[in-house]
Amino acid sequence: MLSDVSIVIPNWNGAGRLTRAIRSAQSQTLAPKEILVVDNGSTDSSCQDATDAGALVLRFEQNTGFSRAVNAGVGECSTQWVAIVNNDVVLEPTWLENLLEGCGPDTAYASGKILNAGEHSVIDGTYDLLSWSGCAWRAGHGASAVLFNEPRDVHFVPLTAALVQRDIFLRIGGLDTRFESYLEDIDFCLTCATTGLKGRYVPQAIAYHEGSATLGAWSPRMVELLSRNQVYLVAKHFPNRLTRAVLAGQLLWGLLAWKRGTGMAWLKGKWRGLKSAHSLRPSKIEAALLRSILQESEDEIRKLQTGQNDTFWEQYFRWRGR
């Protein structure tokens, strides 16, 4: 029986891994109505691979960014739910069935437990958390796969592998295309959460993520985009743009970038963000609700980081005076 779910897979030069993602989507115990690959001007065999595998293909002539690809894909669908799945993700056969079963009538978006594709005993991510610095953290990243087994309501889900209600996605306005890639899911979920919408974490829904397969971990392009988008996120949502927490987090993240040889990309991203931040008018949301969400999220980061010896977060909370 077909479900009222479409699966959208954004792609750019993902030949090889894209076929694996499509095959795992086709192998779901609850079959999706359709599988749509949105191709961002790939120059490899991605489009032909997707067609040969039986997926529908929506093709752009050039790389328009992850956000535009997702928006276009969701817009093409007609189902109640749309699953957004990265091309470097492999889904367990019960992923979609378990995720839908874990959603309540008021669930707007949901994610499951994402494991490291190369080492299934390690968590790649669960749900996301956001600090007052504008820096986000994927809860459980690097932890044992036996942890984070309790379903719960969450504010943020990673669009690495997630389920969204199509009507809500379109009503919110989809992903902000100015973000292109990175933190676009945090921005979207924060907009949803501050309008009273709820997300859900369903650990029984398992997926495997290769991670940074498109641009590479700590690549200059990734660092530049993330650095710029941190500025966008603060400018768009935070009531006070320049605080001790923002300065602490952004400078510490910059030090990490310099340590990994991508300091110039960090500077370039910050400069690009600051130049255009004035165009991002602060979102019209209830300040008390925003503060509550951010405080709850940062408190959970601090709790989960206790005893983890993560230098970034240790120094951040020290600089914060907490």
Secondary structure, 3 states (H helix, E strand, C coil): CECCEEEEEEECCCCCHHHHHHHHHHCCCCECCEEEEEEECCCCCHHHHHHHCCCEEEEECCCCCHHHHHHHHHHHCCCCEEEEECCCEEECCCHHHHHHHHCCCCEEEEEEEEEECCEEEEEEECCEEECCCCCEEECCCCCECCCCCCCEEECECCCCEEEEEHHHHHHHCCCCHHHCCCCHHHHHHHHHHCCCCEEEEEEEEEEEECCCCCCCCCCHHHHHHHHHHHHHHHHHHCCCCCCHHHHHHHHHHHHHHHHCCCHHHHHHHHHHHHHHHHHCCCCCCCHHHHHHHHHHHHHHHHHHHCCCCCHHHHHHHHHCCC
